[in-house]
Amino acid sequence: KLEDKALRRAGLDYHEWARMQVHKNYDDFITRVQPKTIYAMTTKGSDCFSKARFEKGDAVMFGPESRGLPEDIRARCDGRIRLPMTAESRSLNLSNCAAIVVYEAWRQLDYAGAS
């Protein structure tokens, strides 16, 4: 639930800047958002996330930490990207992974909107 007290607490004082949307399913997301390019963030990705050329209007899909994105969703994405890890390392948690990738996309967009 987006109204859940724990969710709001986890967002600290940033929730007023977040624009959250809930979609019924993947097709509803495509119809409503109409992303230019969709990247699937996955351990099965063929390219490092920093090789992606992010543009305004792109979307990055992240799956649950425990199992990642389902194959049917990965197959519908335009690109599959990954975060490089050493062989001995476990994957990063979802929030860290998302922060790294989103910041790289923002960097490629020349920090649009930054002061």
N, C-alpha and C positions, 0 to 999 in steps of 0.2 A: 504494500500500500504506500502510495506517495505521501499520504497524510500521517503516516506512522511517526510517533514521537521519536523513536530510535533513529529513523532515517533523517529527520530534521536535526537531531542532535549531532549525528555523524557529519552533517554538512556545516557544522559550526555556524559562523555568521555569514556564510556565502550563499545560502539558499535564495536570497532575494535576487541574485544575479543569474541563477540557473534557470534555463528555459527547458523544462521537462515536458515530454510528450509521451503518452502511452498509445501504442498501436495494437490493434487486434491481432495482427499477424504480419508476416513479411510483406505480403502483397499490399496490405493497408499502408505500411511504411513507405513502400515504393510510390504508391499513388499520392500520398499526402506530402511527402518530402521531395520527391523527384530528384534524388541525388544525381550529380553528374557522373561520378565514378564511385563505385563501392569497393572498398578494400576489406577483406576478411583478415583479421589478425589471428594467426594460428601457428601452432608449433609445426604444422605441416606446410607452412608457407615456403615458397621457392625463392623469394627475394627478401633481403633485409629491408626493414621498414624505411631506412634512410635512402634507399634507392627509388622508392616511390616518389612520383612527382605530384605532390598534392596541389590542388587548385581549389579556389572558392567553389563551394557547392558539393564537394566530395563528402563521402561518409566513410567511417571506419567502424566495422562491426566487431564487437568483442563478445565472446561467449562466457559461460560460467567458468570459474577457476577449476572446478572439479573435472569438467569434461570438454570444455571448449565449445566452439560452434559446431552444430550438427553438419554432416556432410552435405545434406540437401541445401543448406544455406550457403556453405562455402562454395558449392558448385554454381550458385547464382550470382556470386560476386565477380567483379571485373578483375580483381587481383587478389592474390594470397600473399600476405607479408608476415614476416616473423621478427622476433626480437632475438638477436644472437645470444647464446648462452654457452658457457663452457660445459663440457661433457659431465663434469662432476656436480654441476649446479642443478638445483630444482628451479622451476620457472618462478618468475616474480609474481607477486600477487596482482590481482586485476587492477587495482587502483594505481599501483606503481607503473605497470605496463601501459595503462591508458595515459597516464601523465607524460611518460616518455614520448609516446607516439603523437599525442596531441600537441605537445610542445614542439616537436619536429615539424609537424604540419604548419603550425603557427610561424615558426622560423622561416619555412619556405615561402610563406605568404608575407614575408618581411614584417612580421609582428603587427599585422593590420589591427588598428584600433588601440595600439599601445600609446602611452603618453611619454 
